[in-house]
Amino acid sequence: MSTASSIFDTPRRIKLGIWGLGRGLHLSGPCEALNFDVVAGLDFNPTMRADFTRRFPKALVTDDLEAFLGSECEAVLLASFLPNHADDAIRCLEAGKHVLSEVTAFMTIADAVRLVEAVERTGLVYQMAENYPYSAANMWLARKWREGLFGDFMYGEYEYVHEVLSLAFTHINGEPITPGHRVHSWRSWLNFHYYNTHSLGPIMQITRTRPEVVTSLPGTVSLPGYVIRNAEGMGGVSPSLIRMSNGGLVRNLMGATTNDSHIQRLWGTRGSAEQVEGRLLLRLGGYGSAPKCEVKPSLDSLGEMASKTGHGGGDFWVLYYFARQILEGAPGPFDVYTSADCTIAGIQAYRSQTQGGVPLPVPDLRDPAQRDAYRTDTFRQHAYDAEAGLFGMADPPPPAGRFTTAMRDLIAATNAVCAYRHWSQVAADMADEALLARLKADAEAAEPALAAAKHEAERLIAAFPATDAARILREVLERSDPGP
Ligand SMILES: NC(=O)c1ccc[n+]([C@@H]2O[C@H](COP(=O)([O-])OP(=O)(O)OC[C@H]3O[C@@H](n4cnc5c(N)ncnc54)[C@H](O)[C@@H]3O)[C@@H](O)[C@H]2O)c1
């Protein structure tokens, strides 16, 4: 069995820098076992830097990009702001560093061309840290798909439905954004098509196909409390329909709804698979009513080690493939071209929805002619002004600075109170009798916080009645209102 010191057949260590110490620090868990020594960390945020120093006391920690790039790190785990990934990755490559970039890879197809060419020019390793293909079930499916168990890929439905309202107002560690009149630099406005890799990535990896054409209709219904009012932002659903390179179809669903879910279904010409609530079920035999049974993917020793890390083992594998390519030269699944295929499908889906659902191609940037056709394509979603948008000015007077704390507290207390209130409406029919008692206790505990948050919200609304901030607060307050 592999041990922490014997995953790779070399004692060589890789000096790693981490840019962005929220997700970046979280992802660094398996580094030690995968021949990485973390030697530098970069973040503007002092709390994140303090967390990093507690974890890696001997490493350089800085808020200065030049100092970070001038450090001894030879590879960078890039977990900076999503819309900046292309520019940030290119900065690292040009400073001679290999790059493992968090998802997604870029915001425009012009950025993609620049990134592809920077990777080619420097000859350095670039991979995207798309981790959802590496759950035990998805890795097992990829193996069996290659062995031909499922036949030709016909259709797939994978989804990443994740309601993250509070992350518009807090950092990933739960701390309110400061100054408190600002919102998160991208989670406050990004359309979910730009976060498409956790659902499309696994299908590409399992079936070894690439997206070729994509279409998407614009929905207009969204959840309350989001910074962008309609389904344009992170509070709506963003499904796209994609034709893959073998002629199979994919429904790729992202978004925020009242039901976080990761249902994953694949249909081949010989058999099909579905993953629901952590179970993997197959139907094998090649006909519609063929026998159906759950399977439990067995894990090898590396898989066992991976399963103890974040995202069902996915976090281990993205670091593993990155280290493997640096140490042994073996390419990882998400090289710059595959990362571009996956990310561009989201950009084109968003563009399709702005054009009433017209089908759009997903250019293949391996082909120089297609690259040239998109070299100046800077189309992208317009960014919300995260600094001055909420209050209509960059430096609003007090109490605007209380806004992000008020939103965090209001959302948490409202969720607790509404869960009990809404479940009470079906109390007589609930299968889990103990659940209602637990929800009641949580709701009662949250009542004082709700009262305080409401008071704060009303104060802010009165002070800035005609702003986005007031509109957002009113929408959440309405949720918490028990009604007549
Ligand atoms: N694969 C996954 O499961 C997963 C999970 C969470 C986040 N992510 C990705 O990780 C990335 C980071 O996400 P996050 O949740 O940590 O939130 P985030 O985008 O708020 O974090 C970015 C961090 O980078 C720092 N930063 C950005 N540019 C900087 C610069 N030039 N100099 C210094 N510091 C800088 C910011 O201060 C911030 O702490 C995002 O791209 C996100 O998509 C992936």
PDBQT file of the ligand as one rigid body, heavy atoms in Angstrom, charges set to zero:
ROOT
HETATM    1  N1  LIG A 501     -13.245  23.585  -6.649  1.00  0.00    +0.000 N 
HETATM    2  C1  LIG A 501     -13.938  23.879  -5.578  1.00  0.00    +0.000 C 
HETATM    3  O1  LIG A 501     -14.563  23.032  -4.997  1.00  0.00    +0.000 OA
HETATM    4  C2  LIG A 501     -13.928  25.307  -5.091  1.00  0.00    +0.000 A 
HETATM    5  C3  LIG A 501     -14.483  25.646  -3.850  1.00  0.00    +0.000 A 
HETATM    6  C4  LIG A 501     -14.437  26.991  -3.430  1.00  0.00    +0.000 A 
HETATM    7  C5  LIG A 501     -13.835  27.935  -4.244  1.00  0.00    +0.000 A 
HETATM    8  N2  LIG A 501     -13.304  27.572  -5.452  1.00  0.00    +0.000 N 
HETATM    9  C6  LIG A 501     -12.628  28.568  -6.305  1.00  0.00    +0.000 C 
HETATM   10  O2  LIG A 501     -11.515  29.081  -5.599  1.00  0.00    +0.000 OA
HETATM   11  C7  LIG A 501     -11.312  30.461  -5.905  1.00  0.00    +0.000 C 
HETATM   12  C8  LIG A 501     -11.205  31.266  -4.616  1.00  0.00    +0.000 C 
HETATM   13  O3  LIG A 501     -12.406  31.189  -3.939  1.00  0.00    +0.000 OA
HETATM   14  P1  LIG A 501     -12.647  31.627  -2.423  1.00  0.00    +0.000 P 
HETATM   15  O4  LIG A 501     -13.832  30.896  -1.986  1.00  0.00    +0.000 OA
HETATM   16  O5  LIG A 501     -11.426  31.469  -1.613  1.00  0.00    +0.000 OA
HETATM   17  O6  LIG A 501     -13.110  33.153  -2.513  1.00  0.00    +0.000 OA
HETATM   18  P2  LIG A 501     -12.470  34.498  -3.073  1.00  0.00    +0.000 P 
HETATM   19  O7  LIG A 501     -12.619  34.588  -4.539  1.00  0.00    +0.000 OA
HETATM   20  O8  LIG A 501     -13.065  35.557  -2.259  1.00  0.00    +0.000 OA
HETATM   21  O9  LIG A 501     -10.948  34.367  -2.679  1.00  0.00    +0.000 OA
HETATM   22  C9  LIG A 501      -9.914  34.938  -3.368  1.00  0.00    +0.000 C 
HETATM   23  C10 LIG A 501      -8.843  35.319  -2.359  1.00  0.00    +0.000 C 
HETATM   24  O10 LIG A 501      -7.726  35.782  -3.088  1.00  0.00    +0.000 OA
HETATM   25  C11 LIG A 501      -7.268  37.006  -2.528  1.00  0.00    +0.000 C 
HETATM   26  N3  LIG A 501      -6.687  37.765  -3.648  1.00  0.00    +0.000 N 
HETATM   27  C12 LIG A 501      -7.214  37.875  -4.893  1.00  0.00    +0.000 A 
HETATM   28  N4  LIG A 501      -6.391  38.594  -5.673  1.00  0.00    +0.000 NA
HETATM   29  C13 LIG A 501      -5.340  38.957  -4.911  1.00  0.00    +0.000 A 
HETATM   30  C14 LIG A 501      -4.159  39.702  -5.169  1.00  0.00    +0.000 A 
HETATM   31  N5  LIG A 501      -3.900  40.232  -6.368  1.00  0.00    +0.000 N 
HETATM   32  N6  LIG A 501      -3.286  39.861  -4.147  1.00  0.00    +0.000 NA
HETATM   33  C15 LIG A 501      -3.544  39.349  -2.930  1.00  0.00    +0.000 A 
HETATM   34  N7  LIG A 501      -4.641  38.619  -2.626  1.00  0.00    +0.000 NA
HETATM   35  C16 LIG A 501      -5.527  38.426  -3.622  1.00  0.00    +0.000 A 
HETATM   36  C17 LIG A 501      -8.483  37.657  -1.927  1.00  0.00    +0.000 C 
HETATM   37  O11 LIG A 501      -8.155  38.539  -0.876  1.00  0.00    +0.000 OA
HETATM   38  C18 LIG A 501      -9.298  36.446  -1.439  1.00  0.00    +0.000 C 
HETATM   39  O12 LIG A 501      -9.022  36.097  -0.102  1.00  0.00    +0.000 OA
HETATM   40  C19 LIG A 501     -12.481  30.860  -6.784  1.00  0.00    +0.000 C 
HETATM   41  O13 LIG A 501     -12.059  30.924  -8.097  1.00  0.00    +0.000 OA
HETATM   42  C20 LIG A 501     -13.492  29.747  -6.648  1.00  0.00    +0.000 C 
HETATM   43  O14 LIG A 501     -14.158  29.531  -7.848  1.00  0.00    +0.000 OA
HETATM   44  C21 LIG A 501     -13.344  26.288  -5.868  1.00  0.00    +0.000 A 
ENDROOT
TORSDOF 0
